[in-house]
Structure formats: structure tokens, C-alpha cells
Amino acid sequence: MKLTLVGAGAMGEALLTGWLAGGHAADDLTIVEPSPQRAAVIEETHGVRSVTLAEAGAADVVVLAVKPHQIDDVLSELSGDLQPSALVVSIAAGTPLKQLEDGLRHGTAVVRVMPNTPALVGEGMAGIVRGSHVSDEQVATVESLMNAVGKSVVVQEKHLDALTSVSGSGPAYLFYIAEAMIEGGVHQGLTRAEATELAVQTFVGSAKLLAESGKSATVLREMVTSPAGTTAAALRVLDDRGVRAAFLEAMEACVRRGQEMAG
């Protein structure tokens, strides 16, 4: 399978790294990167070759990892050069399937994907939406590509904004909490390095416990919370400040903004 990555930014490079680690041969992977300096770095680091956007049309799979404002120009330039059997995968945020399909030759197989930044360390979570002309085999191909940098789930497009509010934007929520925990630790007398190490490992361990224990988040929280204990005192403050309700409102705002971006 010949695969071309259009856009070799941080997310694009993360995908490329995962594909190579997963067994894809460098000879089968090419990139389209407008910055000559960036292209040279990617070529040297990963052993892949740069091509033009016109040449990208010869690939079996073309992955578009460009900014949303660039997507229409890329589709317009790419459309006439694509093979009839080509699969186009877009990770451009806020770009609906209809816009992608309308920008390409009628009948082109298009898949929309919402990844997240933990893909940079091979622990991503991606939502996959199949277009009108996509086969089950092509969906499986996209799942394999996304699973090389984490996990994936196939959803209907109407649910993609909800998915984004959980996994797409979710890392930012957790980093926000981590910032607060680190600041809290410093306020209580720890060094910033100590507070950072404590917070980071607590996040790593808690995520692994939630993933592997088979217990719900509620049960695991209750296991830590002794009646009238220190954790109960802390959670009482969070409840009094309406933190849970704020999260629900924040996720609703995320969904609304996604809908606005999609027009």
C-alpha cells in the first residue's frame, strides 16, 4: 500500500512515526510538506521521500494533516490527480464530510478522523467517520492506521462533536487540572519539580488503573475517598465550587463551537 501524508506537522509526524513502527516500509510512504526545511528534517529523521501534491495522487491512501483553512485549496489541487480507487483521509478539524467530498471528484472514498495529541506518544484516541463511498475494507485500513498511534472508534458524523468534547479536547482539560495540581503543590511548599513529578505519575497511574482494573471511575474514586478523610474534604470543595457542572458546560461549549466551525 502506497501512502502519502500531506502536512508533516506535529500530528502528521506522530502518525508517520507510528506507521513506520507498525511495519510500513519507508519506501511506501511519502510526504507533501510546503516548508523545505521541515521536509528535510522529516526525510532525514524517518527515511521517507518528499513529493509534490500532484504526485500524491498516485498513492493508494492520502492522509490530509493540514490546517482547516488550507483544506479547500489542497482538495482542489489534489482532486484531478487522484486514482479512482484512492482513499482520502482527513484529520482537519471542523471540516465536515460533505465539504471534503464536494472538493473531490464524485465517488472518491473519503474518511474523516478526529485524533488527539496523545498520539504523539502512541497513546492517541481517534474517532473515525466513513464517507458515502467508503468500503468496509477501507474503514479497516483507516482503523489500522489510527491504531498504530493508539486506539480508534468508528462513529456517525453527528456524534463527532460529542467525541471531540471528550477525547479531542479532553487532553487539554487534563493538562488544565495538572497545572492546578502542580500550582497547589507548590503553594503547599513542594518544589515545582516535586509537584510536577507527583502530578504526572498520579495521572499516569490513575489512567492505567482506570483502563485495566475493570472498575468504573465512580468506584475508583470512592475507593480513594474515606468518610470524613482528606480526599472527602478536597472533593467537597470541588463540589461546592460546581466543578462537575462546569465540566458539563465546558463540553457543551466545545460541541457548540464544533458545530459553528462546520457551518
Secondary structure, DSSP 4 states (H G I P E B T S, - for coil): --EEEE--SHHHHHHHHHHHHTT--GGGEEEE-S-HHHHHHHHHHH--EE--HHHHTTSSEEEE---GGGHHHHHHHHHTTS-TT-EEEE--TT--HHHHHHTS-TT-EEEEEE--GGGGGT-EEEEEEE-TT--HHHHHHHHHHHHTTEEEEE--GGGHHHHIIIIISHHHHHHHHHHHHHHHHHHTT--HHHHHHHHHHHHHHHHHHHHHS---HHHHHHHH--TTSHHHHHHHHHHHTTHHHHHHHHHHHHHHHHHHHT-
